Amino acid sequence: MEDTDKERSTEASTQAIYRGLEWLGLDFDGEPVSQAANADRHVKVAHAMLKTGHAYKCFATQDEIAAFRDLAHAQKRSTLFQSPWRELTEADHPDTPYVVRLKAPRDGQTVIKDQVQGDVKINNEQLDDMVLLRSDGTPVYMLAVVVDDHDMGITHVIRGDDHLNNAARQIQIYLAMDWALPIYAHIPLIHGPDGKKMSKRHGATGVEEYQALGYSAAGMRNYLTRLGWSHGDDEYFTDAQAQCWFDLEHIGKSPSQFDFKKLGNVSGQHIAQTGNAALLHELEGFLKVTTAPDLNNNQKTAFLLGAYCVQERAKTMVEIIEKSSFMLDVRPLELDEKAKETLDAVSIDILKELTPQLQNVSWNREALEALVDQLAQAHDTKLGKLAGPLRAALSGRLATPSIFDMMLVLGRDETIARIIDVS
């Protein structure tokens, strides 16, 4: 947990990261490591670099640094600060506050052997002697992240390409400490539909926001994996396939564009393939982050029985809830305006006629379809004409699953009771 910036790294933001990882099903080994808690170790490494001559104490004040840059700018030369303390010995040091700077090479090049960007060469003259320890003795992020990665045995550093220049500076710390370099892979940033860097103006940016929007966790994993990486024309794939197929070689160099429509389609495919118990678990997580009421035991039982008839065309948990209202709502149902319009005198009379016949019919799809079809023929109408009033009675709305699926999920007693309520 890179938490050295205390203003940005609050307990709330830390917990949000953990919750996001938990929702996405991205588990990790061992206990999380706090970068801030390792400060003593980072300081020791900086002092080790002082002893070997790979770092030095710089006593330049902020005013002196600003004056140096102003002069360099006026003379149209590099404004990278070149400390006058770089080559001085301890005997020349004053008794004033100082920072510890990396003694970076000024000649030659630093080469980042990147698995995505290829070999990236940066002239050392373009890199300054970055600060390792502040004047109060605390380590900076650039030192801390290298030390932690080394100590934790990190083999691959895969991150956004906005960190590419950081890699050049961090490599110099690895070399100064004679540590093995990790494998770098700097991936392009995600852009919004307008081609600009993804930000809040494009909509949700935090992981938890996507859970609150109702996207499937498996769909989110799938979509993010596919964003900027390809495996032929495969858009939908399972976790097992992703783990088998994924490589760094097929990550593109150009920024990828976040497409909410594609995310919705992939999310829907995963929802359709999710088992009932797993879908209920994800639905309960969605309700929790949206502060909606929890499902009671009767609602959970109904959902486990009827999930099959709502998940095929749902792209999000929001749609799952909407389509599941017939089995989650409690009698008496509140009918919407369109549902009320279908319940005219004729349709109500037909429903009254249907009610006693439902008492004795075998409760399976074939028998129910035959009964309703027979009733429709008796009234010289079509089955579709009876579907609207039945949808209204069973769910309170017209956009629903099949009336026969609803009957089977609700059961005989609840189905009859709902029809009686409107007739």
C-alpha positions as CSV (number, residue, x, y, z in Angstrom):
1,M,0.0,0.0,0.0
2,E,1.8,3.1,-1.2
3,D,0.7,5.4,1.6
4,T,3.6,7.8,2.0
5,D,1.4,10.7,0.9
6,K,-0.7,11.2,4.1
7,E,-3.1,13.7,2.5
8,R,-4.2,11.4,-0.2
9,S,-3.7,8.0,1.5
10,T,-6.4,8.2,4.1
11,E,-7.9,5.2,5.9
12,A,-11.0,5.6,3.9
13,S,-9.2,5.5,0.6
14,T,-7.2,2.5,1.7
15,Q,-10.3,0.6,2.7
16,A,-11.9,1.5,-0.7
17,I,-9.0,-0.2,-2.4
18,Y,-9.4,-3.3,-0.3
19,R,-13.2,-3.4,-1.0
20,G,-12.6,-3.0,-4.7
21,L,-10.1,-5.9,-4.8
22,E,-12.5,-8.0,-2.8
23,W,-15.4,-7.3,-5.2
24,L,-13.3,-8.0,-8.2
25,G,-12.2,-11.3,-6.7
26,L,-8.5,-10.3,-6.9
27,D,-7.0,-12.0,-3.8
28,F,-3.5,-11.6,-2.6
29,D,-1.0,-13.7,-0.6
30,G,0.1,-12.7,2.9
31,E,-0.7,-9.5,4.7
32,P,-0.7,-6.1,2.9
33,V,2.5,-4.1,3.4
34,S,2.4,-0.5,4.3
35,Q,5.1,1.6,2.6
36,A,5.0,4.3,5.3
37,A,5.7,1.6,8.0
38,N,9.0,0.7,6.2
39,A,10.4,4.2,6.4
40,D,13.3,3.1,8.7
41,R,14.4,0.6,6.0
42,H,14.2,3.2,3.3
43,V,16.4,5.6,5.3
44,K,19.0,2.8,5.9
45,V,19.3,2.2,2.2
46,A,19.8,6.0,1.5
47,H,22.6,6.1,4.1
48,A,24.1,3.0,2.5
49,M,24.2,4.9,-0.8
50,L,25.9,7.8,1.0
51,K,28.6,5.5,2.2
52,T,29.3,4.0,-1.2
53,G,29.3,7.4,-2.9
54,H,26.1,6.9,-4.9
55,A,24.4,9.6,-2.9
56,Y,25.4,12.9,-1.3
57,K,24.2,15.5,1.1
58,C,22.9,18.7,-0.5
59,F,22.6,21.9,1.6
60,A,21.1,24.1,-1.1
61,T,18.1,26.1,0.1
62,Q,14.9,26.4,-1.8
63,D,15.8,30.0,-2.6
64,E,19.1,28.9,-4.1
65,I,17.5,26.3,-6.2
66,A,14.9,28.8,-7.5
67,A,17.7,31.3,-8.3
68,F,19.6,28.6,-10.2
69,R,16.6,27.7,-12.3
70,D,15.8,31.4,-13.0
71,L,19.3,32.0,-14.3
72,A,19.3,28.8,-16.3
73,H,16.0,29.8,-17.9
74,A,17.3,33.3,-18.7
75,Q,20.4,31.7,-20.3
76,K,18.2,29.2,-22.2
77,R,19.9,26.2,-20.8
78,S,18.6,23.1,-18.9
79,T,16.8,24.1,-15.7
80,L,17.6,20.7,-14.1
81,F,19.3,21.6,-10.8
82,Q,23.0,20.8,-10.5
83,S,23.9,20.9,-6.9
84,P,27.2,22.6,-6.0
85,W,27.4,20.1,-3.1
86,R,27.7,17.0,-5.3
87,E,31.5,16.6,-5.1
88,L,32.2,18.3,-1.8
89,T,33.5,16.2,1.2
90,E,32.2,16.1,4.8
91,A,34.8,18.6,5.8
92,D,33.1,21.2,3.7
93,H,29.6,20.5,5.1
94,P,27.9,23.2,7.2
95,D,25.8,22.4,10.3
96,T,22.5,23.2,8.5
97,P,19.6,21.1,7.3
98,Y,20.2,19.0,4.1
99,V,18.5,16.6,1.8
100,V,20.1,13.4,0.5
101,R,20.3,13.3,-3.3
102,L,21.1,10.4,-5.7
103,K,24.4,11.0,-7.4
104,A,23.1,10.1,-10.9
105,P,25.4,9.6,-13.8
106,R,25.6,12.6,-16.1
107,D,27.0,10.9,-19.1
108,G,25.7,8.1,-21.3
109,Q,22.1,6.7,-21.3
110,T,19.8,4.8,-19.0
111,V,18.0,2.1,-21.0
112,I,14.6,0.8,-19.9
113,K,14.1,-2.6,-21.4
114,D,10.3,-2.5,-21.5
115,Q,8.1,-5.5,-22.5
116,V,5.5,-3.2,-24.0
117,Q,7.3,-0.1,-25.2
118,G,10.5,-1.8,-26.3
119,D,14.0,-0.4,-25.4
120,V,13.5,3.2,-24.2
121,K,16.7,5.2,-24.0
122,I,17.0,8.3,-21.9
123,N,20.1,10.5,-21.9
124,N,21.4,10.8,-18.4
125,E,21.9,14.5,-18.9
126,Q,18.1,14.8,-18.9
127,L,17.8,13.3,-15.4
128,D,18.5,15.3,-12.2
129,D,20.0,14.2,-8.9
130,M,16.7,13.4,-7.4
131,V,16.1,13.7,-3.6
132,L,16.1,10.5,-1.7
133,L,15.6,11.9,1.8
134,R,13.9,15.2,2.6
135,S,15.5,17.7,5.0
136,D,13.4,16.2,7.9
137,G,15.0,12.8,7.2
138,T,11.9,11.2,5.7
139,P,12.2,9.1,2.5
140,V,10.5,10.1,-0.8
141,Y,8.2,7.8,-2.7
142,M,10.7,7.2,-5.5
143,L,13.2,5.6,-3.1
144,A,10.6,3.8,-1.0
145,V,9.0,2.0,-3.9
146,V,12.3,0.6,-5.2
147,V,13.3,-0.6,-1.7
148,D,9.9,-2.2,-1.1
149,D,9.8,-3.9,-4.5
150,H,13.3,-5.3,-4.0
151,D,12.6,-6.5,-0.4
152,M,9.3,-8.1,-1.5
153,G,10.9,-10.0,-4.4
154,I,8.9,-8.2,-7.1
155,T,9.8,-9.6,-10.5
156,H,7.5,-7.6,-12.7
157,V,6.6,-3.9,-12.5
158,I,3.5,-3.5,-14.7
159,R,2.0,0.0,-14.6
160,G,0.8,3.0,-16.6
161,D,3.2,4.5,-19.1
162,D,3.0,7.8,-17.3
163,H,5.6,6.2,-15.0
164,L,8.1,5.6,-17.8
165,N,10.4,8.5,-16.7
166,N,10.2,7.3,-13.1
167,A,11.6,3.9,-14.2
168,A,14.7,5.6,-15.5
169,R,15.4,7.2,-12.1
170,Q,14.4,4.0,-10.2
171,I,16.8,1.9,-12.3
172,Q,19.6,4.1,-11.1
173,I,18.8,3.2,-7.5
174,Y,18.8,-0.5,-8.4
175,L,22.2,-0.1,-10.1
176,A,23.6,1.9,-7.2
177,M,22.6,-0.9,-4.7
178,D,23.7,-3.6,-7.1
179,W,20.2,-5.1,-7.1
180,A,18.7,-7.2,-9.9
181,L,16.3,-5.1,-12.1
182,P,12.6,-6.2,-12.3
183,I,11.0,-6.7,-15.7
184,Y,9.2,-3.5,-16.7
185,A,6.0,-3.3,-18.7
186,H,4.5,0.2,-19.1
187,I,1.0,0.0,-20.5
188,P,-0.9,2.8,-22.2
189,L,-3.4,4.7,-20.1
190,I,-7.2,4.3,-20.5
191,H,-8.9,7.1,-22.4
192,G,-12.6,8.1,-22.4
193,P,-14.8,8.0,-25.5
194,D,-13.6,11.4,-26.5
195,G,-10.0,10.2,-26.7
196,K,-8.8,12.1,-23.6
197,K,-7.3,10.6,-20.4
198,M,-10.0,8.8,-18.3
199,S,-11.3,11.1,-15.6
200,K,-14.5,11.9,-13.6
201,R,-16.0,13.8,-16.5
202,H,-16.4,10.5,-18.3
203,G,-18.3,8.9,-15.5
204,A,-17.2,6.4,-12.8
205,T,-13.5,6.1,-12.1
206,G,-13.2,4.2,-8.9
207,V,-13.8,0.5,-8.8
208,E,-16.6,0.7,-6.2
209,E,-18.5,3.0,-8.5
210,Y,-18.7,0.2,-11.1
211,Q,-20.0,-2.2,-8.5
212,A,-22.6,0.4,-7.6
213,L,-23.6,0.7,-11.3
214,G,-24.3,-3.0,-11.2
215,Y,-21.7,-4.4,-13.5
216,S,-20.7,-8.1,-12.9
217,A,-17.4,-8.5,-11.2
218,A,-16.5,-11.3,-13.7
219,G,-17.5,-9.0,-16.6
220,M,-15.4,-6.2,-15.2
221,R,-12.3,-8.5,-14.9
222,N,-12.9,-9.7,-18.5
223,Y,-13.4,-6.2,-19.9
224,L,-10.4,-4.7,-18.2
225,T,-8.2,-7.6,-19.3
226,R,-9.3,-7.1,-22.8
227,L,-8.9,-3.3,-22.7
228,G,-5.6,-2.7,-24.5
229,W,-4.8,-6.4,-24.8
230,S,-6.0,-8.9,-27.3
231,H,-6.3,-12.7,-27.9
232,G,-7.4,-12.8,-31.5
233,D,-11.0,-11.8,-31.7
234,D,-12.0,-13.1,-28.3
235,E,-14.1,-10.6,-26.4
236,Y,-15.7,-12.9,-23.8
237,F,-13.5,-15.3,-21.8
238,T,-13.4,-16.9,-18.4
239,D,-10.9,-16.3,-15.6
240,A,-9.2,-19.6,-16.4
241,Q,-8.9,-18.7,-20.1
242,A,-7.5,-15.2,-19.1
243,Q,-4.9,-16.8,-16.9
244,C,-3.9,-19.2,-19.6
245,W,-3.8,-16.7,-22.5
246,F,-2.6,-13.5,-21.0
247,D,0.9,-12.2,-21.9
248,L,2.7,-8.9,-22.2
249,E,3.5,-9.4,-25.8
250,H,-0.1,-8.6,-27.0
251,I,-0.6,-5.4,-25.0
252,G,-0.9,-2.5,-27.5
253,K,1.2,0.7,-27.3
254,S,-1.7,3.0,-28.1
255,P,-4.1,4.2,-25.4
256,S,-7.3,2.2,-25.2
257,Q,-10.8,3.8,-25.1
258,F,-13.2,2.8,-22.3
259,D,-16.5,1.8,-23.9
260,F,-19.4,1.5,-21.5
261,K,-21.5,-0.3,-24.1
262,K,-18.9,-3.0,-24.5
263,L,-18.6,-3.3,-20.8
264,G,-22.3,-3.8,-20.5
265,N,-22.3,-6.5,-23.2
266,V,-19.5,-8.4,-21.5
267,S,-21.1,-8.0,-18.1
268,G,-24.3,-9.4,-19.5
269,Q,-22.6,-12.5,-20.9
270,H,-21.1,-13.3,-17.6
271,I,-24.3,-12.7,-15.7
272,A,-26.0,-15.2,-18.1
273,Q,-23.4,-17.8,-17.3
274,T,-23.3,-17.3,-13.5
275,G,-24.8,-20.0,-11.2
276,N,-27.9,-19.0,-9.2
277,A,-26.1,-19.0,-5.8
278,A,-23.2,-17.0,-7.1
279,L,-25.5,-14.5,-8.8
280,L,-27.5,-14.1,-5.5
281,H,-24.2,-13.4,-3.7
282,E,-23.2,-10.8,-6.2
283,L,-26.7,-9.2,-6.0
284,E,-26.5,-9.0,-2.2
285,G,-23.1,-7.2,-2.6
286,F,-24.7,-4.8,-5.0
287,L,-27.5,-4.0,-2.7
288,K,-25.1,-3.4,0.1
289,V,-23.0,-0.8,-1.7
290,T,-26.1,1.0,-3.0
291,T,-27.5,1.0,0.6
292,A,-30.7,-0.8,-0.6
293,P,-32.5,-3.1,1.8
294,D,-31.2,-6.6,2.2
295,L,-33.2,-9.5,0.8
296,N,-35.1,-11.5,3.4
297,N,-35.0,-15.3,3.4
298,N,-38.2,-15.7,1.3
299,Q,-36.9,-13.3,-1.3
300,K,-33.6,-15.2,-1.5
301,T,-35.4,-18.5,-1.9
302,A,-37.6,-17.0,-4.7
303,F,-34.5,-15.6,-6.4
304,L,-32.6,-18.9,-6.3
305,L,-35.6,-20.6,-7.9
306,G,-36.3,-17.9,-10.5
307,A,-32.9,-16.5,-11.4
308,Y,-32.9,-18.5,-14.7
309,C,-35.7,-16.4,-16.1
310,V,-34.2,-13.0,-15.5
311,Q,-30.5,-13.4,-16.1
312,E,-30.4,-14.1,-19.9
313,R,-31.0,-10.5,-21.0
314,A,-29.7,-8.5,-18.0
315,K,-26.4,-6.6,-18.4
316,T,-26.2,-5.3,-14.8
317,M,-27.5,-6.0,-11.3
318,V,-29.8,-3.0,-11.8
319,E,-31.5,-4.8,-14.6
320,I,-31.6,-8.0,-12.5
321,I,-33.4,-6.2,-9.7
322,E,-35.9,-4.7,-12.2
323,K,-36.6,-8.0,-13.9
324,S,-36.8,-9.8,-10.5
325,S,-39.4,-7.5,-9.1
326,F,-42.2,-10.0,-9.6
327,M,-40.6,-12.5,-7.2
328,L,-39.1,-10.0,-4.8
329,D,-42.1,-7.7,-4.3
330,V,-44.7,-8.5,-1.7
331,R,-48.5,-8.5,-2.2
332,P,-50.5,-6.5,-2.7
333,L,-48.5,-5.3,-5.7
334,E,-48.5,-1.7,-6.8
335,L,-49.4,-1.6,-10.5
336,D,-47.9,0.9,-12.9
337,E,-50.1,2.9,-15.3
338,K,-49.6,0.7,-18.3
339,A,-50.4,-2.4,-16.3
340,K,-53.6,-0.9,-15.1
341,E,-54.7,-0.1,-18.7
342,T,-54.7,-3.8,-19.6
343,L,-57.1,-4.7,-16.8
344,D,-60.4,-3.7,-18.4
345,A,-63.7,-5.3,-17.6
346,V,-63.3,-8.0,-20.3
347,S,-59.8,-9.1,-19.1
348,I,-60.8,-9.1,-15.5
349,D,-63.8,-11.4,-16.3
350,I,-61.4,-13.8,-18.1
351,L,-59.0,-13.8,-15.1
352,K,-61.9,-14.6,-12.8
353,E,-62.7,-17.5,-15.0
354,L,-59.1,-18.7,-14.9
355,T,-58.6,-18.6,-11.2
356,P,-60.6,-21.8,-10.2
357,Q,-59.1,-23.7,-13.1
358,L,-55.6,-23.0,-11.7
359,Q,-56.6,-24.7,-8.5
360,N,-56.5,-28.2,-10.1
361,V,-54.2,-27.9,-13.1
362,S,-50.8,-29.8,-13.0
363,W,-48.2,-27.1,-12.1
364,N,-45.9,-27.5,-15.0
365,R,-45.2,-25.3,-18.0
366,E,-46.9,-27.6,-20.6
367,A,-50.1,-27.8,-18.6
368,L,-50.2,-24.1,-17.8
369,E,-49.7,-23.1,-21.4
370,A,-52.4,-25.5,-22.5
371,L,-54.9,-24.1,-19.9
372,V,-54.3,-20.5,-20.8
373,D,-54.4,-21.3,-24.6
374,Q,-57.7,-23.2,-24.1
375,L,-59.2,-20.2,-22.2
376,A,-58.1,-17.8,-25.0
377,Q,-59.7,-19.9,-27.6
378,A,-62.9,-20.1,-25.6
379,H,-63.1,-16.3,-25.7
380,D,-62.2,-16.2,-29.4
381,T,-58.9,-14.4,-28.7
382,K,-55.2,-15.2,-28.8
383,L,-52.9,-16.2,-26.1
384,G,-51.0,-12.9,-26.5
385,K,-54.1,-11.0,-25.6
386,L,-54.2,-12.6,-22.2
387,A,-50.5,-12.2,-21.6
388,G,-50.8,-8.4,-20.8
389,P,-53.5,-8.8,-18.0
390,L,-51.6,-11.8,-16.6
391,R,-48.4,-9.8,-16.5
392,A,-50.1,-7.0,-14.8
393,A,-51.6,-9.3,-12.2
394,L,-48.4,-11.3,-11.5
395,S,-45.9,-8.5,-11.5
396,G,-47.6,-5.1,-11.6
397,R,-45.9,-4.2,-14.9
398,L,-45.8,-5.3,-18.5
399,A,-42.0,-5.7,-19.0
400,T,-41.5,-9.1,-17.4
401,P,-40.3,-12.6,-18.0
402,S,-42.6,-15.2,-19.6
403,I,-46.0,-15.4,-17.7
404,F,-45.4,-19.2,-17.4
405,D,-42.0,-18.7,-15.9
406,M,-43.5,-16.3,-13.4
407,M,-46.2,-18.8,-12.5
408,L,-43.7,-21.6,-11.9
409,V,-41.5,-19.4,-9.8
410,L,-44.3,-17.9,-7.7
411,G,-46.1,-21.2,-7.2
412,R,-49.8,-22.1,-7.3
413,D,-51.0,-20.3,-4.2
414,E,-49.1,-17.0,-4.8
415,T,-50.1,-16.9,-8.5
416,I,-53.8,-17.4,-7.6
417,A,-53.7,-14.8,-4.8
418,R,-52.2,-12.2,-7.1
419,I,-54.8,-12.8,-9.8
420,I,-57.6,-12.5,-7.2
421,D,-56.0,-9.2,-6.0
422,V,-56.7,-7.5,-9.4
423,S,-59.9,-9.2,-10.3
